[in-house]
Amino acid sequence: MFAGLGRAVLLSTAAFIFFLPAGAQAQVVETSSEAITVNGILPSADRTYRVDTVKVGPLGDKALVDTPYSITVVPVNLAENQQLQNVRELFRYIPSVQGENIRPQTRGLQAGVVQNTRIDGLNIAATTDYAIEQFDRIEVLNGLSGALYGPASPAGTFNYVFKRPTAKPVYAVTLGYASDASFIEHADIGGRFGKDGMFGLRVNLLNQSGQSYADGSDLRRRLAAIAFDLHASPSTVIETNFSTYHYVGTGFPGTFSLAKGVLFPENLDPSRKGYGYAWAGDNNVTHIFSGRVKQDIGADWHLSAGALYMTNDRASTVPTLTITDNAGDYTATTVTTTFSLDKVLSNTANLNGHVEIAGITNDLMLGTTGFTWKRYTPFKTGAITLGKGNLADPTLFTQPSLPDFKDRFHAQSTTQQSISFGDTIGFTDRLSVLVAASQSWIHARNINKTGAITSRYNDDGLSPTASLLFKPRANMTAYVTYADSLQQGDAAPTGAANAGEALAPYRSREWEVGYKVALAKMNLGVALYRITRPYAFVGPDNVFREQGHQRNRGVELTANGKLTRDLDIFAGVSYLDPKLFETGSVATSDKQILGLAKFTFDVLLDYHVPFVPGLTLGANMNHASRRPGNYTNTDFVDGYTYADLDMRYQMNVAGRPVALRIAVNNVANARYWANIAPVGQNGYNSTDNGTGTLGAPRTVRASIEVGL
């Protein structure tokens, strides 16, 4: 019903816009290219993808050039112009990030399910699909941030920012098409009303359905997202959000796993029938409710507090093809996911203030952040074997008897809360020091089918950070940052002598040196880093404990802005050297980590054709070097390079802005492994050959966006 109603409303709105009252005839209005270069459908002073400010947890709003961290912000207009459909597709434009069919992570480190990912600064579960249409931008802080955000893997912090009501009314309708027969309708409507714009409303409605690139696939996306603001006074703002999203993706290639000694095969066609099944895939329903209060206390002090509740209900029947030999024989299984429901209740509150004493400035912060996270497991679990086949002639399996994913019990509960405090001390206009720390408490328990608690976990600790910042000029910052971050320890697996035992929290450490420049038309950045973290595994004595360490070091380069008057760039380059040590085996120690490419880059170029106002030609190139297929580095998976091309034309029709977009992704139809990942969440298992997922083939997307 929702799909039919949504499509009818959107199509009716589009018809109303084009067939105007009084028989008004549509006319193309000639205007300058700058005037009709838009951020989505809204006029924008800067047609590039630059974002100059970002909210850095309890530190508050900061100019990007003044932050002692490597931070990338991808705005909504990039997502709209490239016709992206989910957050995972956006991560391809950030070379330091791995986010293709895995939990998002940076700098080659495994992320937690909840600890590393947030919406508006509030923790969420990362193990589901998120529609990009509801977000204004995606912010990624690379590396350790436990002093600001609490205990987490050193895999970075990902913050998705909801769209909010704007002073200028928003009214945009998009009708789109994607290969092979997927149709999209999206409405983005909002504005302010009431006395002095006291109230604000922003609504995003989305419907997509049809077959995607895989033969027999079905892709359905249904979103309703509502943001409401109340400006109760000039110094008080109340923000609320509601989002419900239903994602169904079936018939796509599943996950590929390898038996011991088997190599990753080459040139598999992701569109081929038999690598996925029409009945198998993901069926996820995500509900989000959140609210936030922002209060100014005079000119120099600001208080904000918020809470978020989300449920992520998923029925995952994605198949796993375990390749058993190098001839391509495999065994197919399904229902390998342990949990079918996550509930997250998260909170945050921050107080920021500015004080100047004897010519020394102090930007003070005091904050708290945390969450309660509950996981539910079906009573009936365990992989279902479908049968055997061969990659050269894959077998189509019929749907087996699947478990009731809603017949489940409360299996895990984790509570985490942190108090952060810090000060940015400005000695001069050029020299400053940031010192901050968080004290955190972690409580966890595992519960069996009868409701009995089988194991408990209680611990606490401090995560400090310190940065030295030097500004040669007002638009430049050189910095050195040290961070020491806490992370919840792993539990010993079944089969270990100490099965179920929870290890003490891990401590990761990072040094980062960087330099940022904010030019008039270009932002540039470079960061060098070294991260070390412990890892645990089952040793020869069959005891699971912390025994080795991982060291990742690398360099990141970024450029965002105008190369010339007519040529814009959004680009990044990453070099990563990830290694494991003290693995207990000469074969795996001091080796490159499974699945991680040493060299990656992504370059997006937009050329605004000067002699055709409103016409933009775009090209994006993405590259990753070869990756180890196992921990002994005896098998390497080929790297890949693919290119996307797009064309956009923006104009006024009968006084209304219109944007026409067409994109061809993976133009050369390259066949590649988009992701190689370890099986274990802590990133290491001495017998692990990893799992792989295939990259999408050549696809076409086209859309028309109309606004008022």
Secondary structure, 3 states (H helix, E strand, C coil): CHHHHHHHHHHHHHHHHHCCHHHCCCCEECCCCCCCCEECCEECCCCCCCCCEEECHHHCEEEHHHCCCCEEEEEHHHHHHCCCCCHHHHHHHCCCEECCCCCCEECCCCCCCCCCEEECCEECCCCCCCCHHHEEEEEEECCCCHHHHCCCCCCCEEEEEECCCCCCCEEEEEEEEECCEEEEEEEEEEEEECHHHCEEEEEEEEEEEEECCCCCCEEEEEEEEEEEEEEEECCEEEEEEEEEEEEEEECCCCEEEECCCCCCCCCCCCCCCCCCCCCCEEEEEEEEEEEEEEEEECCCEEEEEEEEEEEEEEEECCCEEEECCCCCEEEEEECCCCCCEEEEEEEEEEEEEEEEECCEEEEEEEEEEEEEEEEEEECCCCCEEEEEEECCECCCCCCCCCCCCCCEEEEEEEEEEEEEEEEEEECCCCEEEEEEEEEEEEEEEEECCCCCEEEEEEEEEEEEEEEEEECCCCCEEEEEEEEEEEECCCECCCCCCCCCCECCCEEEEEEEEEEEEECCCEEEEEEEEEEEEEEEEECCCCCEEEEEEEEEEEEEEEEEEECCCCEEEEEEEEEEEEEEECCCCCCCCCEECCCCCCEEEEEEEEEECCCCCCEEEEEEEEEECCEECCCCCCCEECCEEEEEEEEEEEEEECCEEEEEEEEEECCCCCCCEEEEECCCCCCCCCCCCCEEEECCCCEEEEEEEEEC
